[in-house]
Amino acid sequence: MFHISVIIPTHNRASLLQNAIESVLKQTYPIHEILVVDDGSTDGTKDAVAKYEKGSAHAKTQVRYIFQRQQGVAVARNNGIATSTGDWIAFLDSDDLWLPEKLEWQVRALTEFAAVSAACATDSRYTNNPHLTKSAFEQIGAQCESQMGVFPEFARRITSHALSTCMRSGSANTREWILKSGRGFSSDCTIFTLDGPASSFLRAGLR
């Protein structure tokens, strides 16, 4: 059983945030917890989250609200990582949505390739931007012969800091210990850096 913590950083997106939370609650795979990290919002974000804290659509899903003074999305993600209690961590931006089976497919892939995988990325696509017509995988020319598989090119791109074009934050599901063993997201950029043995596998630009 995967205990997945979902981290949603947000700033002044109360109405969009509710749609993001709903897309997590509608996942076909059970969620361990949702952590909404409010980066100094002034638009009623706390009230928008409150109804989910008191009783979410799924009784087993805990929704937690964390407020910080405005310091940026990198710090918000780091605070979410530090506070999380699950053994897997997934990220969702507050203006994005997940399809209902997103996590179920990722768990299926991570289970099938457990011997070689501690993180999973799904393809993603912008739906309301006419200038961004290619999916994340298409942008890097990823050739995927089946719906699930191991793509060695990701590892090379991760370690060369080139993953930002192929793995957006909302597509990633990563082992908790990998994220907590690193130095975190830098406030100067969206790269996640790691020290030690795991760095050869995941020095992930998660956005």
C-alpha positions in Angstrom: 0.0 0.0 0.0 1.4 3.4 -1.0 0.8 6.2 1.5 0.8 9.2 -0.7 1.1 12.8 0.6 0.0 15.4 -2.0 1.5 18.8 -1.7 -0.3 21.8 -3.2 1.5 25.1 -2.9 -0.7 28.1 -3.6 -0.8 31.9 -3.6 -4.0 33.9 -4.1 -5.8 31.2 -6.1 -8.7 30.3 -3.8 -11.2 29.4 -6.6 -8.7 27.4 -8.7 -7.3 25.7 -5.6 -10.7 24.2 -4.8 -10.8 22.6 -8.3 -7.2 21.2 -7.7 -8.2 19.7 -4.3 -11.3 18.2 -5.8 -9.3 16.5 -8.5 -7.1 14.9 -5.8 -10.1 13.8 -3.8 -11.6 12.1 -6.9 -8.5 9.9 -7.4 -9.3 6.3 -7.8 -6.3 5.4 -5.6 -6.7 6.4 -1.9 -4.7 9.4 -0.7 -2.9 9.5 2.7 -3.1 13.3 3.1 -3.4 16.6 1.2 -1.1 19.4 2.4 -2.1 22.9 1.1 0.8 25.2 1.7 -0.4 28.8 1.5 2.3 31.2 0.5 0.9 34.4 2.1 -2.4 34.5 0.3 -4.8 37.4 1.0 -7.8 36.2 -1.0 -9.6 33.9 1.4 -7.5 30.8 0.6 -7.7 29.7 4.3 -11.5 29.7 4.2 -11.5 27.8 0.9 -9.5 25.0 2.4 -11.4 25.0 5.8 -14.4 23.0 4.4 -12.1 20.2 3.3 -10.3 20.2 6.7 -13.5 19.7 8.6 -14.7 16.9 6.4 -13.4 16.0 3.0 -15.3 14.1 0.3 -13.3 11.0 1.3 -13.4 10.4 5.1 -9.9 8.7 5.0 -8.2 11.7 3.4 -6.8 14.2 5.8 -6.6 17.8 4.4 -4.1 20.0 6.2 -3.7 23.8 5.8 -0.2 25.3 6.3 0.4 29.1 6.2 3.7 30.8 5.6 4.6 34.4 5.0 5.1 34.9 1.3 8.5 33.3 0.4 7.8 31.7 -3.0 6.7 28.3 -4.3 10.1 26.6 -3.7 9.9 27.3 0.1 6.2 26.3 0.1 7.1 22.9 -1.5 9.9 22.4 1.0 7.6 23.1 3.9 5.2 20.6 2.5 7.9 18.0 2.2 9.1 18.6 5.8 5.5 18.3 7.2 4.4 15.3 5.2 3.8 11.9 6.8 3.4 9.7 3.8 6.1 7.4 2.3 5.5 8.8 -1.2 5.1 12.5 -2.2 3.3 13.9 -5.2 3.1 17.6 -6.2 0.2 19.5 -7.7 0.1 23.2 -8.6 -3.0 24.9 -7.4 -4.0 25.9 -11.0 -3.7 22.4 -12.3 -5.9 19.3 -12.3 -5.3 15.6 -12.2 -7.3 13.0 -14.2 -9.0 10.6 -11.8 -6.7 7.6 -12.5 -3.4 9.5 -12.4 -2.1 8.1 -9.1 -3.5 4.6 -9.8 -1.5 4.4 -13.0 1.6 5.7 -11.2 1.3 3.1 -8.4 0.8 0.4 -11.0 4.0 1.4 -12.8 6.0 1.8 -9.6 4.9 -1.6 -8.4 5.7 -3.3 -11.7 9.2 -1.7 -11.8 9.8 -1.6 -8.1 13.3 -3.0 -8.5 14.6 -0.1 -10.5 12.2 2.8 -9.6 11.9 5.2 -6.7 10.1 7.9 -8.7 7.5 8.1 -11.5 6.6 10.8 -14.0 3.5 10.8 -16.2 3.2 12.7 -19.4 1.3 16.0 -19.1 -0.2 18.6 -21.4 -1.4 22.2 -21.2 -5.1 22.4 -22.3 -5.7 26.2 -22.5 -2.6 27.5 -24.1 -2.5 27.6 -27.9 1.3 28.2 -27.8 2.0 25.0 -25.9 0.6 22.2 -28.0 3.1 19.4 -27.3 3.0 17.2 -24.3 5.9 17.1 -21.9 7.2 13.8 -23.4 6.8 15.1 -26.9 8.9 18.1 -26.1 11.9 15.9 -25.5 11.2 13.4 -28.2 10.4 10.6 -25.7 9.4 7.4 -27.6 7.2 5.3 -25.3 6.2 2.0 -26.8 3.6 1.2 -24.1 1.6 3.0 -21.5 4.2 2.1 -18.8 7.9 1.5 -18.9 11.3 2.5 -17.8 12.8 5.4 -19.7 16.6 5.6 -19.1 16.8 9.0 -20.8 15.1 10.5 -17.8 18.0 9.6 -15.5 20.5 11.3 -17.8 18.3 14.4 -18.1 17.8 14.5 -14.3 21.6 14.4 -13.6 22.3 17.0 -16.3 19.6 19.4 -14.9 17.7 19.1 -18.1 14.5 17.5 -16.7 12.5 20.7 -16.4 11.3 20.2 -20.0 10.0 16.7 -19.4 8.7 16.4 -15.8 6.4 19.1 -14.6 5.7 19.3 -10.9 2.2 17.8 -11.1 3.4 14.7 -12.9 5.8 13.5 -10.3 5.4 10.9 -7.6 8.5 10.3 -5.5 9.8 8.3 -2.6 9.6 10.4 0.6 13.2 9.6 1.7 14.6 10.8 -1.6 13.0 14.3 -1.1 13.7 14.6 2.6 17.4 13.6 2.2 18.1 16.5 -0.1 18.6 20.2 0.4 15.2 21.0 -1.1 13.9 23.3 -3.8 16.0 26.4 -4.3 14.2 29.7 -4.0 16.3 30.9 -7.0 15.0 28.2 -9.4 12.8 25.2 -9.5 15.6 22.6 -9.3 15.6 20.0 -6.4 19.1 19.1 -5.4 20.3 16.0 -3.5 23.5 14.8 -1.8 24.7 11.3 -1.4 23.9 8.1 -3.3 20.5 9.1 -4.5 21.8 12.0 -6.5 22.8 9.8 -9.3 19.2 8.9 -9.8 17.2 12.0 -8.8 18.5 15.5 -8.8 15.1 16.5 -10.0 13.9 19.7 -11.6 10.3 19.0 -10.7 8.8 21.8 -12.7 
